[in-house]
Amino acid sequence: MPLVDLPRPNDEWNYDYGDHDVRFKQHSNSLWFQLESCDSYRTSRTQQFGLTNFSRLEVKAIGTDSKADPGMIVKFDVFANNDEVNPIASVVVNPGEAKELKQDLPADVFSLTLRVSLTRTGKPCETGNAVWGEPYVIAAGN
């Protein structure tokens, strides 16, 4: 099931969602947030989803989009339940890279929180979308 179809606390969106590219390749049901190194409010952002009876998270591609400044290094973290300190998955994506993410979920998971964080830029005041390309969860027992 695509993450975009899962419930969110207070039905709130912190990320944009829909079709979007990761390094020029389009992905449906994607999530993204525009990171900006010169705006402290936009150097990191989370989005939480509620879920039950899912055993695995898979993301076809994570990275920046085709319009992002080229020197951005972005960290993608996944947290289970209300723990936003100890990620169950953490991937750093360097400039020009796109990576996959596959992560088994804890048996007692009731929510996932995705976080993107700008870790370094090539020059001052860089901006770009950090994209979760086609994230989905797999039902337990499948």
C-alpha positions as CSV (number, residue, x, y, z in Angstrom):
1,M,0.0,0.0,0.0
2,P,1.4,3.4,-0.9
3,L,2.3,5.5,2.2
4,V,0.3,8.5,0.7
5,D,-2.8,6.3,1.3
6,L,-2.2,5.8,5.0
7,P,-3.7,8.0,7.7
8,R,-1.8,11.0,9.2
9,P,-2.1,12.6,12.6
10,N,-4.8,15.3,12.4
11,D,-4.9,14.5,8.6
12,E,-1.9,16.9,8.3
13,W,0.5,17.0,5.4
14,N,4.1,18.3,6.1
15,Y,5.4,17.0,2.8
16,D,4.1,17.5,-0.7
17,Y,2.9,14.3,-2.4
18,G,2.1,13.0,-5.9
19,D,4.2,12.1,-9.0
20,H,7.7,13.4,-8.7
21,D,11.2,12.6,-9.9
22,V,14.3,11.3,-8.2
23,R,17.4,12.2,-10.3
24,F,15.2,12.6,-13.5
25,K,13.2,9.3,-13.1
26,Q,9.5,9.8,-12.4
27,H,7.9,7.9,-9.5
28,S,4.2,7.8,-8.6
29,N,2.8,8.3,-5.1
30,S,6.0,10.1,-4.0
31,L,6.6,12.4,-1.0
32,W,9.0,15.4,-1.0
33,F,10.0,18.4,0.9
34,Q,12.0,21.4,-0.3
35,L,15.2,21.8,1.8
36,E,16.9,25.1,1.9
37,S,20.3,25.6,3.6
38,C,19.8,29.3,4.3
39,D,16.5,28.9,6.1
40,S,16.8,27.0,9.5
41,Y,13.1,26.1,9.3
42,R,13.7,24.3,6.0
43,T,16.8,22.2,6.8
44,S,14.8,19.2,8.1
45,R,11.2,18.0,8.1
46,T,9.2,15.0,9.2
47,Q,6.0,13.3,8.1
48,Q,4.2,10.7,10.2
49,F,1.8,8.0,9.1
50,G,-0.3,5.6,11.2
51,L,-0.4,1.9,10.3
52,T,-1.2,-1.5,11.5
53,N,-0.4,-5.0,10.3
54,F,2.5,-4.0,8.0
55,S,5.8,-5.8,8.2
56,R,8.0,-3.9,5.7
57,L,8.7,-0.5,4.2
58,E,10.1,-0.2,0.7
59,V,11.1,2.9,-1.2
60,K,11.9,2.6,-4.9
61,A,14.3,5.6,-4.9
62,I,15.4,8.3,-2.5
63,G,17.4,11.3,-3.3
64,T,17.0,14.8,-4.7
65,D,15.0,15.8,-7.8
66,S,16.2,17.1,-11.1
67,K,15.9,20.8,-10.0
68,A,18.0,20.5,-6.8
69,D,21.3,22.3,-6.5
70,P,24.0,19.7,-7.2
71,G,26.0,19.8,-4.0
72,M,23.3,18.8,-1.6
73,I,23.8,15.8,0.7
74,V,20.6,14.6,2.3
75,K,20.0,12.1,5.1
76,F,16.7,10.1,5.0
77,D,15.6,8.6,8.4
78,V,12.7,6.3,9.2
79,F,11.4,6.0,12.8
80,A,9.0,3.6,14.3
81,N,6.2,4.6,16.7
82,N,6.9,7.8,18.6
83,D,10.7,7.4,18.8
84,E,12.3,10.2,16.7
85,V,15.8,9.7,18.2
86,N,16.7,6.1,17.1
87,P,16.0,5.5,13.5
88,I,15.2,2.0,12.2
89,A,16.7,3.0,8.9
90,S,19.0,5.8,8.0
91,V,20.5,6.5,4.5
92,V,22.7,9.3,3.4
93,V,22.4,10.2,-0.3
94,N,25.3,12.1,-1.9
95,P,25.0,14.5,-4.8
96,G,23.8,12.8,-8.0
97,E,22.9,9.5,-6.2
98,A,19.6,7.7,-6.0
99,K,19.3,4.8,-3.5
100,E,16.7,2.2,-2.7
101,L,15.5,1.6,0.9
102,K,14.1,-1.7,2.2
103,Q,13.4,-2.1,5.9
104,D,11.6,-4.7,8.0
105,L,9.3,-3.1,10.5
106,P,9.1,-4.0,14.2
107,A,6.3,-6.3,15.1
108,D,4.5,-3.8,17.3
109,V,4.7,-0.8,14.9
110,F,1.8,1.6,14.9
111,S,3.3,4.5,13.1
112,L,6.2,5.5,10.9
113,T,7.9,8.9,10.8
114,L,10.0,9.9,7.8
115,R,12.6,12.6,8.2
116,V,14.7,14.4,5.6
117,S,17.7,16.4,6.7
118,L,20.2,18.5,4.8
119,T,23.6,17.4,6.1
120,R,25.9,19.4,3.8
121,T,25.8,21.6,0.7
122,G,28.4,22.4,-1.9
123,K,28.0,26.1,-1.6
124,P,26.0,28.6,0.5
125,C,22.2,28.8,0.2
126,E,21.5,25.7,-1.8
127,T,17.9,24.5,-2.3
128,G,16.3,21.3,-3.6
129,N,13.6,18.8,-3.0
130,A,14.4,15.7,-1.0
131,V,12.2,12.9,-2.5
132,W,10.9,9.6,-1.2
133,G,10.2,8.0,-4.6
134,E,7.2,5.6,-4.4
135,P,7.3,4.6,-0.7
136,Y,5.0,1.7,0.2
137,V,4.4,-0.8,3.0
138,I,3.9,-4.5,2.7
139,A,1.1,-6.2,4.8
140,A,2.2,-8.7,7.4
141,G,1.9,-12.2,6.2
142,N,2.7,-11.4,2.6
